[in-house]
Amino acid sequence: MPERLTYLYLIFKRYGNLTITRFKHSNLSQRAAQLTLSSLLAAVPIITIILGILSFTPTLEAMQTQLFQLIEQHLAPGSSDEVLPYLIKFSTQTKNLPIAGVIALFLTALLLLNSFESSVQAIWEIKIRRKIRERLLTYWAILTLGPILFATSLSLYGTLISMQIQNTDTHLWLNNLLELGTITLYFLMLLTLNFLTPNADVSLKWAAISALAGSLGLYILNTLFGSFAQFFTSYQIVYGAFAAIPIFLVWLQTSWLIVLASICLCATLHNIKT
């Protein structure tokens, strides 16, 4: 038994050292900062595209409120009340834009996806990128299928919440199920990114392991920010109306750092086994 534990420790240490080396070599902190800036520019276009797709049918349109509630729950605690209303306001105002403005917004969203894909290929040390047509099809699939999958998740999420309200006897296990649902949502998102984004033959097993590690990291991050939210009032006294901005930026960059670290782990596991 001690030999088995020693072996597992050495394996874990080896993978950890290789992942940290790749982490430093890929300049993930700088890439996370770039993606944070790209996200700020693309937030309104992406929300606009999602709202446009959800308005295709009355069933999907009815889920817009639930979508905003879900986004609010997963934004940095203490900043969602300040940031989300502005994002919604800006996205609704885009309806008055001319065609050229709409195209510019759509291109901004594509630039975020392209920046993320470039970071992934650099982490994987892949020199040959996909053809432009393949990349555009992938981006379009993400922008169109993503909201539909979101709507499906929202439907299940809303069902669980209604069960929680109607039946107080199951309150505890439903709370646990909702927490598990949050981790599962992170897991599915990271699994998709780890498995589909690299221009390589990615093993589903390594993608799943990396996605699990990343989803736990995102869950812990939101939990820590949730604990920090109780100190937000005193923090707001110092920074005033701008208090939500640094909190949101720190949360956003840390989230991107965890996502890139998950991809870095997947690349390390892939290279070791191949």
ABEGO torsion letter per residue (X at the ends): XAAAAAAAAAAAAAAAAAAAAAAAAAGAAAAAAAAAAAAAAAAAAAAAAAAAAAAABAAAAAAAAAAAAAAAAABBBGAAAAAAAAAAAAAAAAAABBAAAAAAAAAAAAAAAAAAAAAAAAAAGBABBBBAAAAAAAAAAAAAAAAAAAAAAAAAAAAAAAAAAABAAAAAAAAAAAAAAAAAAAAAAAAAAAAAABBBBBBAAAAAAAAAAAAAAAAAAAAAAAAAAAAAAAAAAAAEAAAAAAAAAAAAAAAAAAAAAAAAAAAAAAAAAX
